Structure formats: C-alpha cells, structure tokens
Amino acid sequence: MGRAEAQCQRINADDLIRWLTAAKPTRSFCGYEIVGKLDLSRRTIDTAIELRCCTFRDNVELSYCEFTQAVNFSGSTFCGEFNSGKDPEMHTIYRKDLICNGTLFEKDVYFTGARVEWTYPASVDTSPSRSVLFFQSDLLELGRAPQIA
C-alpha cells in the first residue's frame, strides 16, 4: 500500500448516500475511497456535489437519478461499472454541469439517454443561455473506456 493510499479516508457508500441526500447547498469530498455500491437510483439530489480525486471501489448506479445542481467527478477513478443509463428509459438527468476532467473509468460506462444541461454565457449578451445535451443510445456506451477528460 502506497503512502497516498495509506492516508486516504474511507467512506461507506451508504453513509455517502445519507450525506448527499441531506439538505446542504454543497457537499465536497476530495481524495476519499468509497467502498460499497453507490446506489442513487430513483433519487433526486438537490445538493451540488464535488467528489474529486476519489476512488469508487464498487459499482455506481444512477439510473432514474436526477441531479438538480452541478456534479463534479474530476480526477476520480471508478473501479466498478458506472451506470448513468443502460437504457434510454433508465437515464440520469444532470440539470447543471457534469464535470469529469481526468476521470478514469476502469470498467463499463453507460450514459445511454443521459441528459446534461448546463449554463454558459452568450457571446454578446451578458445573460446566461441554457443548453441541453442528450446522449444518443449508441453514442456513449464506452465499454471499458480508458479515460474521459
């Protein structure tokens, strides 16, 4: 076990679910190891989530989940399957940004039918514009994708 791993704090997935579903404006975790299946299916998460540089040891299940605030997985590693929609009917909705800079998916990743909305400044007008990205059913089935940056 390397030095960085020895200092890593460990969180049980069930505890993380309780913290993510609590009414807080932002939940931020950096450098944690999450053990156990993280199952947020059929939930609405109203908290902005930062899970940066974390290691998810088991599967992540997000089918039918809706995130109303930004989700940031930058620098994290997903060791198990990441399901944000295996079927267009079971997709995840991200109402704000989905940020995955430097995120590593070691096993199968599914974004079939996932809906990602984000706000960006218009080129001339100072008021924000709203965009929506829909993943087509065959566009992002990235089985064993090496990295999404």
N, C-alpha and C positions, 0 to 999 in steps of 0.2 A: 504494500500500500504506500503510495507516494505521499510526500509531505502535504500537498494540496488536498488530497483525498482525506487525510487524517484530520484536517481542520474543518472539513465540510460538515455543516449542520444537517441533520437528517429530520425530515418531516414525514409523518404517516399521511398517506393520501386522504384518509377520512378526516383528519384534523385540518388539512389544507382546504377541503371542501367546506367545512364549517366556517373557516376564516374568509373564504372567498364569497360566501353567501351572506355574510354579516353586512349590515348597512354601514359601510365606511366609504368615503369618497375614493380612496386609492389603497390597494394592497400591494406592497412591494416586497419581493423576496429575491435575493441575489446570492448565487453560489450555493444553493441548497440542494440536497439529494432528496428526491421524493420517492418513497417506497410504497408499493401497493398500487392497485389500479385506480387511476384518477377518473372517476365516472361523473361527469357533469351533464349527462344526457337528460333531456326533458326539464332543464332548469333555465331560468333567466337570471343572469348575473348582472347586477346593476352597478358593480364596482369596477373602476379602472384597475387593470391587472398588469403588474410587472413581475414576470418570472424569468429574470435574466440570468444567464450563465448557470442555470440549474440543470441537474441530471434527473430525468424521469426514468426510473428503473423498469417500470411496468407499462402496460398499455394505457393509452389516454383515449377516453370515449366521450365524444362531444356531439353525437347525433341528437338532433332536435334541440340543441342548446342555442340560446340567444345571449349574446354579449352586448349590452347597451352602451358600454364605454370601451375605450381602447384596450387592446390586448397586446402585450409585448413579450415575445419568447426569445428575444435576441440572445445569441451566444449559448442557448440551451441545447442539450442533447437528449433526444428521445430514443431510448433503447428498445422499447416495445412498439407495437403498432400505434399509429396516430390516426384516429378516425374522426374526421370532421365532415363526414358524409360519404358512405359507401354507395349510397343510392340517392338519386336526386330528391326523393321524398323524405329522406332522413338527414338533410343537410343542416349545417350550422349557419347562423346569421351573426355576422360581426357588424354592428351598427356604426362603429367608428373604425379606427385604424387596426389592422392586423400587422404587427411588426415582427419579422422573423430574420433579421440581419444576422448572418453567421450561424443560423440554426442547423443542427445536424440531425437527420432522421436516419436511424440505423436499420429500421425495418419498414414495413409497408406504410404508406401515407395515402390518405384518401381525402380529397376535397371535392368530390363529385357533387355538383349542385350548390356548393357553398356560396354564400352571398356576403360580399365585403363592401361596406360603404365607407367612404372617407371624405373629409372636407379639405379643400385646397384653395388657396387664394386665386381669384380670377386674374388674368393677365393685366387688365386695365382697371377694372372695378375693385374697390377695396373690400366689398362684401364677399363672404366666402361662397363658393359654389359647391354643390354636392354631387358626388359621383358614386356610381354603384358598379361593382364588378361582379359578374356572375360567372362561376366556373362551369364550363360545359362538361357534360358527363364523361367525356373521354380526354379532356384537356389536362387534368392534373391528377390522374391516377398514377402516382410516381412510385410504383413498387420499388422498394429499396433505393430510393433516390439518395445520391451521395451527399448533397447539400443544397439548401435553398438560401441564397444570400440576398 
